[in-house]
């Protein structure tokens, strides 16, 4: 299975049993004022800000810049201490450092799914609001 398909399958699995939406965006380099700001821009461009309960989460990776960031909607961001989101980015970094980038990305998606299960539990009455895509620029 290719990396993109593995990530899409991981997103689908991580989106079970809660009302959140997860997207992964990969690009070579980040444009602008840093990876968090770039993730925030993409969060809005990709429609994660329009989820019914504000429970969208974007995992952003700029591979050549060796930077990762997570941007979460208001329905989930405060559900854990801010250090949690740094831990998610660190999981991506560990994968790259170990020479197994897909393992790091898969672990990060899994971690996001775990927090969504506690921050936005329950039946997903809005359905899959966004496709389980890995986007790139």
C-alpha positions as CSV (number, residue, x, y, z in Angstrom):
1,X,0.0,0.0,0.0
2,X,1.4,3.4,-0.9
3,X,2.1,6.1,1.7
4,X,-0.9,8.2,0.7
5,X,-3.3,5.3,0.9
6,X,-1.9,4.2,4.2
7,X,-2.4,7.7,5.6
8,X,-6.0,7.9,4.2
9,X,-6.7,4.5,5.9
10,X,-5.2,5.8,9.1
11,X,-7.3,9.0,8.9
12,X,-10.5,6.9,8.4
13,X,-9.6,4.7,11.4
14,X,-8.7,7.7,13.6
15,X,-12.1,9.4,12.7
16,X,-14.1,6.5,14.2
17,X,-16.1,7.0,17.4
18,X,-16.1,10.8,17.6
19,X,-17.3,13.9,15.8
20,X,-14.0,15.2,14.6
21,X,-12.4,15.6,11.2
22,X,-8.7,15.1,10.4
23,X,-6.7,16.2,7.4
24,X,-3.0,15.8,6.6
25,X,-1.3,18.3,4.4
26,X,2.3,17.7,3.1
27,X,4.5,20.1,1.3
28,X,8.1,20.6,0.7
29,X,8.6,24.0,2.3
30,X,6.4,26.3,4.3
31,X,5.6,29.7,3.0
32,X,5.3,32.7,5.3
33,X,5.8,33.1,9.0
34,X,6.4,29.6,10.1
35,X,4.8,26.2,10.2
36,X,2.1,27.0,12.7
37,X,1.0,30.1,10.8
38,X,1.0,28.1,7.6
39,X,-1.0,25.3,9.2
40,X,-3.6,28.0,10.4
41,X,-3.9,29.3,6.8
42,X,-4.4,25.8,5.4
43,X,-6.8,24.9,8.1
44,X,-9.1,27.6,6.7
45,X,-8.4,27.0,3.1
46,X,-9.1,23.3,3.4
47,X,-12.4,23.9,5.2
48,X,-11.5,22.5,8.6
49,X,-12.9,25.6,10.2
50,X,-16.4,24.8,8.9
51,X,-16.9,21.6,10.8
52,X,-20.2,21.5,12.7
53,X,-18.7,21.4,16.2
54,X,-15.3,23.1,15.5
55,X,-13.5,19.8,15.8
56,X,-11.3,19.9,12.7
57,X,-7.6,19.1,13.1
58,X,-4.9,19.6,10.5
59,X,-1.6,17.9,10.7
60,X,0.8,19.9,8.6
61,X,4.3,18.8,7.5
62,X,6.9,20.8,5.5
63,X,9.3,18.0,4.7
64,X,12.4,19.8,3.4
65,X,12.1,22.4,6.2
66,X,11.8,19.5,8.7
67,X,8.8,21.2,10.4
68,X,5.5,19.9,11.5
69,X,2.6,21.6,13.2
70,X,-1.0,20.8,14.3
71,X,-3.8,23.3,14.1
72,X,-7.0,22.4,15.8
73,X,-10.4,24.0,15.9
74,X,-11.9,25.5,19.0
75,X,-14.0,22.4,19.8
76,X,-10.8,20.4,20.4
77,X,-7.8,22.6,20.9
78,X,-8.3,23.2,24.6
79,X,-9.1,19.6,25.4
80,X,-5.5,18.8,26.3
81,X,-2.6,20.9,27.5
82,X,-0.8,22.7,24.7
83,X,2.2,20.4,25.0
84,X,0.1,17.5,23.6
85,X,0.1,19.2,20.2
86,X,3.9,19.5,20.4
87,X,4.0,15.8,21.1
88,X,2.0,15.1,18.0
89,X,4.5,17.1,15.9
90,X,7.4,15.3,17.7
91,X,6.0,12.0,16.6
92,X,6.3,13.1,13.0
93,X,9.9,14.3,13.7
94,X,10.8,11.0,15.2
95,X,9.6,9.1,12.2
96,X,11.8,11.3,9.9
97,X,14.8,11.0,12.3
98,X,14.4,7.2,12.3
99,X,14.2,7.1,8.5
100,X,10.6,5.9,8.6
101,X,8.5,9.0,7.9
102,X,5.3,7.1,7.3
103,X,5.5,5.5,10.8
104,X,5.8,9.0,12.4
105,X,2.9,10.3,10.3
106,X,0.7,7.3,11.2
107,X,1.5,7.7,14.9
108,X,0.6,11.4,14.8
109,X,-2.7,10.7,13.1
110,X,-3.4,8.0,15.7
111,X,-2.7,10.5,18.5
112,X,-5.1,13.0,17.0
113,X,-7.8,10.4,16.8
114,X,-7.2,9.6,20.5
115,X,-7.7,13.2,21.6
116,X,-10.8,13.6,19.4
117,X,-12.4,10.5,21.0
118,X,-12.1,12.3,24.4
119,X,-12.8,15.9,23.2
120,X,-15.6,15.1,20.8
121,X,-17.1,11.8,21.8
122,X,-20.3,10.4,20.5
123,X,-22.0,9.6,17.3
124,X,-20.9,11.6,14.2
125,X,-24.3,12.9,13.3
126,X,-22.9,15.3,10.7
127,X,-21.2,12.4,8.9
128,X,-17.9,12.6,7.3
129,X,-17.8,16.3,6.7
130,X,-14.5,16.3,4.9
131,X,-12.9,13.7,2.7
132,X,-10.1,11.6,4.3
133,X,-7.5,13.2,2.1
134,X,-3.8,13.8,2.2
135,X,-3.4,17.1,0.4
136,X,-0.1,18.5,-1.0
137,X,1.2,21.7,-2.5
